[in-house]
Amino acid sequence: MVDLKVKIDNLEIKNPVMTASGTSGFAEELMDFYDVSKLGAVLLKGTTLKNRDGNPYPRMAETASGMLNAVGLQNKGIDYFIENIYPKIKDYGTQLILNVNGSTVEEYIELTEKVNELENINAIELNISCPNVKEGGMAFGVSCVGAEAVTKAVRDVYKKTLIVKLSPNVTDIADIARSVEAQGADSVSLVNTFLGMAVDAEKRVPRLSTITGGLSGPAIKPIALRMVWQVYNAVKIPVIGLGGIMNAEDAIEFMLAGATAIQVGTAIFKDPFTPLKVVKGIEEYLEKHHISSASELTGALKWQ
């Protein structure tokens, strides 16, 4: 028997496979297919302080080996989550991690203070790729100064495991990772989607109402893998890898490059059972190569 358990700071996870935020709602959707307690963790849908209607349609578009989305963090706000969703999912038997979002530092703080009181939410994923209204639309996550400011503010009020989700739309992602580590992040997850666009040549219009959107899927995997490797070699905190993971082999590649755990996202739209298949595939790989623990894969890439 191999040991699939991994740790993200003090957060114990039964296996290294998580879902990516925004790809399986609040876990209830996946429960229609299988028991999510078999997964290491479920990253819950991005949540904001107040209700957000999201962007106008169309807001999703298929691309070569991937997809674009511009959903715009549609959700009913943290109070609705606490009153109506949390009671139904809190005993799902796996780690539940809430992805939190804000337009200002003050919003992040107020939202995080509310999440802090939820006993069965043991970690948050701090999404710092959202527009910073006070800075003229600049995203927090694309500068060290912005990333440091929101991470420090949330660290001051949040008492559990703090995972910071990094944007790939930067010059040097290792610099951003070091910045949030210095301000108290317990882990970083990367990468978020790449900025892209799609055009309908016949109609001569953009395929998204917002013109640009976030690119995900297997098309981004080589770049995401490179960034995970760079960040793993730049920080001491655990790295969670994501970006185009479609099967167990992809997941293992991310772990060898430095990821302690991984997230499956876009693949779920094609096959909701993908995360379970990845768990099984990692276990079979460990057995085949006589490796006793999943944690031994992290950073085991031979390159020197």
NORCORRA-V181703 format. One record per run of one state. SS is the DSSP state (helix for helix, strand for strand, loop for the rest). FROM is the first residue (numbers start at 0). LEN is the number of residues. If there is no record, write none. Layout:
# NORCORRA-V181703
SS,FROM,LEN ; SS,FROM,LEN
This chain:
# NORCORRA-V181703
loop,0,2 ; strand,2,1 ; loop,3,2 ; strand,5,3 ; loop,8,2 ; strand,10,3 ; loop,13,3 ; strand,16,3 ; loop,19,8 ; helix,27,4 ; loop,31,4 ; helix,35,3 ; loop,38,2 ; strand,40,7 ; loop,47,4 ; strand,51,1 ; loop,52,7 ; strand,59,4 ; loop,63,2 ; strand,65,4 ; loop,69,5 ; strand,74,1 ; loop,75,2 ; helix,77,12 ; loop,89,5 ; strand,94,6 ; loop,100,4 ; helix,104,11 ; loop,115,5 ; strand,120,7 ; loop,127,3 ; strand,130,1 ; loop,131,1 ; helix,132,3 ; loop,135,3 ; strand,138,1 ; helix,139,3 ; loop,142,1 ; helix,143,14 ; loop,157,3 ; strand,160,5 ; loop,165,7 ; helix,172,10 ; loop,182,4 ; strand,186,4 ; loop,190,3 ; strand,193,4 ; loop,197,1 ; strand,198,2 ; loop,200,4 ; strand,204,2 ; loop,206,5 ; strand,211,5 ; loop,216,1 ; helix,217,15 ; loop,232,5 ; strand,237,5 ; loop,242,5 ; helix,247,9 ; loop,256,2 ; strand,258,6 ; loop,264,2 ; helix,266,4 ; loop,270,3 ; helix,273,15 ; loop,288,4 ; strand,292,1 ; helix,293,4 ; loop,297,7
